[in-house]
Amino acid sequence: MKFDFHSHILPGIDDGAKDIEESVKLLDDMAADGVDLVVATPHFYCMNMRIDRYLRHRNAAYEKLRPYLKPEHPRIILGGEILFDHSLVGNDKLPYLTMQNTDFLLLEMPYAKLDDQIIRGVEAIVEDRQVKVIIAHIERYLAFTSYKSLCELMNLDVLGQINAESLAHFGTRRNCFKLIEDGYVHIMGTDMHRIERGYASLGKGMDIIRKKFGNDILEEFERNGKMVLKNYSYEQIVG
Ligand SMILES: [Fe+2]
């Protein structure tokens, strides 16, 4: 089964699909790629919007899209891509931002060096245990921060997601391979935004991983994905 845990397919809510037509096109591409399930993860920036307002917007965007969904489209689960901010630490509304029917929160790191303050902030969210943390597209932060700092973050009780597209480019592919080898990657996503950027094929990304590591790792990702959707604990998933 193919799970896409990170996407911006909902119409007109963030810098992803701008209208229903574009959402449908993105979903057509996903269907052609054999994606079974996609988590819609519109950006949430706590400095721009209140949580309840964001959720209202997100749910309304989904309702607008719903009549246009086709039987062959992947099943859609609602979630969010939540940019880390210190104000989220200890925030009792954080569970509202998790992936539907789970306690998993897709957390995006600021695009800056991962300093101790940020890492301790994520640690506090993890230890608070209101939510279970998945770090979004972990390979991307290596443009801003050292591998050592990223490891420090990923050594917390968090899961890691990588973008399929990063496997298609030489420089970022190397980083993805290293992160997979070191056990920091658990699930994948497309992070699809706009149709004009081209479809970041999950299938192609998986083929590249299969060629390098064999099929076992992809089976492990699939198992992880199923466990996330069933809201297993971090320990059950990585154990
Ligand atoms: Fe994203």
Residues whose N, C-alpha, C, O or C-beta is under 5 A from the ligand:
A	BS01	LIG	E81 D191
